[in-house]
């Protein structure tokens, strides 16, 4: 059985293990990678019910975070009520389970119940494989940002361009 539920403080060490594995993988594939994350950020997301996990038979298979504002990346588009997906990481033993598609469906459902108009996400601008995969999962590719200034963002955003994606949410009837 697969379910998406809020992460708990007891999950923090597992979340960071997922991030460490993801960073190690990114280093083998790209010339850029996450720079790590502050524990306080994850604790805050958990306290605000914005950090999630996907359980498969009660085992954490994937983690991700959401936010409801992302003006540093989305600029004026951030004024439209949206749910933003961040830091989706799947445990290697669960790869191939189509979690991004499941997360997108979950976010669409969540967004329709909370009056959001879009599900949005970003990735590095030159990650062609991930760009294609997100499109296969139902996201519309909107194009690239200008070069980012990481003043309000984690360090790995500094001096890069991002690919932006969104899915329009149909209003709940």
C-alpha positions as CSV (number, residue, x, y, z in Angstrom):
1,X,0.0,0.0,0.0
2,X,1.2,3.5,-0.9
3,X,0.3,6.6,1.0
4,X,1.4,10.3,1.2
5,X,1.4,11.7,4.7
6,X,3.1,14.4,6.7
7,X,6.6,13.8,7.8
8,X,7.3,13.9,11.6
9,X,10.2,15.0,13.7
10,X,11.2,11.3,14.0
11,X,11.8,11.3,10.2
12,X,14.4,14.1,10.1
13,X,17.4,11.8,10.1
14,X,15.9,9.7,7.3
15,X,15.2,12.9,5.3
16,X,18.8,14.0,5.6
17,X,20.0,10.5,4.6
18,X,17.8,10.8,1.5
19,X,19.3,14.3,0.8
20,X,22.9,13.0,1.3
21,X,22.3,10.2,-1.2
22,X,20.7,12.6,-3.7
23,X,23.7,15.0,-3.4
24,X,26.1,12.2,-4.0
25,X,24.2,11.1,-7.1
26,X,24.0,14.7,-8.4
27,X,27.7,15.0,-8.1
28,X,28.2,12.0,-10.4
29,X,25.8,13.3,-13.1
30,X,26.0,17.1,-13.1
31,X,28.4,20.0,-12.6
32,X,26.0,21.4,-9.9
33,X,24.4,19.9,-6.9
34,X,22.5,20.8,-3.7
35,X,24.8,22.3,-1.1
36,X,23.0,20.7,1.9
37,X,20.1,22.1,3.9
38,X,19.8,23.5,7.4
39,X,18.1,21.2,10.0
40,X,16.0,24.2,11.1
41,X,14.5,24.4,7.6
42,X,13.3,20.8,7.7
43,X,12.1,21.2,11.3
44,X,10.1,24.3,10.3
45,X,8.6,22.5,7.3
46,X,7.5,19.6,9.5
47,X,6.0,22.0,12.1
48,X,4.1,23.8,9.4
49,X,2.9,20.4,7.8
50,X,4.8,21.2,4.6
51,X,7.2,18.2,4.6
52,X,5.8,15.0,3.3
53,X,6.8,11.3,2.9
54,X,5.5,8.6,0.7
55,X,5.2,5.3,2.5
56,X,5.2,2.0,0.7
57,X,4.1,-0.8,3.0
58,X,5.0,1.5,5.9
59,X,8.6,2.2,4.7
60,X,9.6,5.7,3.7
61,X,10.2,5.5,-0.1
62,X,10.2,9.2,-1.0
63,X,10.2,12.6,0.6
64,X,9.3,16.1,-0.7
65,X,8.4,19.5,0.6
66,X,5.8,22.1,-0.4
67,X,5.5,25.8,-0.1
68,X,2.7,28.2,-1.0
69,X,4.9,31.1,-2.1
70,X,8.0,31.2,-4.1
71,X,8.5,34.8,-5.3
72,X,12.3,34.5,-5.4
73,X,11.9,32.0,-8.3
74,X,8.5,32.8,-9.7
75,X,8.4,36.6,-9.5
76,X,5.0,38.1,-10.5
77,X,3.6,34.7,-11.2
78,X,3.8,34.0,-7.4
79,X,0.8,36.3,-6.9
80,X,-1.4,33.5,-8.3
81,X,-2.3,31.0,-5.6
82,X,-0.2,27.9,-6.1
83,X,1.4,24.9,-4.5
84,X,5.1,24.6,-5.1
85,X,6.9,21.2,-5.0
86,X,10.5,21.1,-3.8
87,X,13.3,18.5,-3.0
88,X,11.6,15.4,-4.3
89,X,13.9,12.5,-3.4
90,X,13.2,8.8,-3.8
91,X,15.1,6.0,-2.0
92,X,17.1,4.1,-4.6
93,X,15.3,0.8,-3.8
94,X,12.0,2.4,-4.8
95,X,13.0,4.0,-8.1
96,X,10.7,3.4,-11.0
97,X,7.5,3.7,-8.9
98,X,6.4,6.9,-10.7
99,X,6.4,9.0,-7.5
100,X,6.5,12.4,-9.3
101,X,3.3,11.5,-11.1
102,X,1.8,10.4,-7.8
103,X,3.0,13.6,-6.0
104,X,1.5,15.7,-8.9
105,X,-1.8,14.0,-8.6
106,X,-1.8,14.5,-4.8
107,X,-0.8,18.2,-5.2
108,X,-3.6,18.7,-7.8
109,X,-6.1,17.2,-5.3
110,X,-4.7,19.2,-2.4
111,X,-4.7,22.4,-4.5
112,X,-8.3,22.0,-5.7
113,X,-9.4,21.7,-2.1
114,X,-7.4,24.8,-1.0
115,X,-8.2,27.1,-3.9
116,X,-4.8,26.9,-5.6
117,X,-4.6,27.5,-9.4
118,X,-1.3,25.7,-10.2
119,X,1.1,23.1,-9.1
120,X,4.6,24.4,-9.8
121,X,8.1,23.2,-9.6
122,X,11.6,23.9,-10.9
123,X,14.8,22.2,-11.8
124,X,18.2,23.2,-13.1
125,X,17.8,24.7,-16.6
126,X,20.1,22.2,-18.4
127,X,18.8,19.0,-16.9
128,X,17.2,17.7,-20.1
129,X,16.4,14.3,-18.8
130,X,14.5,15.7,-15.8
131,X,12.8,18.3,-18.0
132,X,11.5,15.5,-20.2
133,X,10.4,13.4,-17.3
134,X,8.5,16.2,-15.6
135,X,6.7,16.8,-18.9
136,X,5.8,13.1,-19.0
137,X,4.3,13.5,-15.5
138,X,1.9,16.1,-16.8
139,X,3.8,19.3,-16.2
140,X,4.0,22.1,-18.8
141,X,7.5,23.4,-19.4
142,X,7.3,27.2,-19.2
143,X,10.9,27.9,-20.1
144,X,14.0,29.2,-18.4
145,X,14.5,31.9,-15.8
146,X,17.1,34.6,-16.0
147,X,20.2,33.8,-14.0
148,X,19.3,33.5,-10.3
149,X,20.7,35.5,-7.4
150,X,20.8,33.2,-4.3
151,X,20.3,36.0,-1.8
152,X,16.9,34.6,-0.8
153,X,17.5,31.0,-1.9
154,X,19.8,28.1,-0.9
155,X,23.3,28.4,-2.2
156,X,22.9,26.0,-5.1
157,X,20.6,28.5,-6.8
158,X,23.4,31.1,-7.2
159,X,24.2,32.0,-10.8
160,X,22.1,29.4,-12.5
161,X,19.1,29.4,-14.7
162,X,16.1,27.2,-13.8
163,X,13.5,25.4,-15.9
164,X,10.0,26.2,-14.7
165,X,7.0,23.8,-14.8
166,X,3.3,24.0,-13.9
167,X,0.1,22.1,-14.0
168,X,-3.2,24.1,-14.0
169,X,-5.6,22.9,-11.3
170,X,-9.3,22.8,-12.3
171,X,-11.5,24.3,-9.6
172,X,-13.3,21.8,-7.3
173,X,-17.0,21.4,-8.2
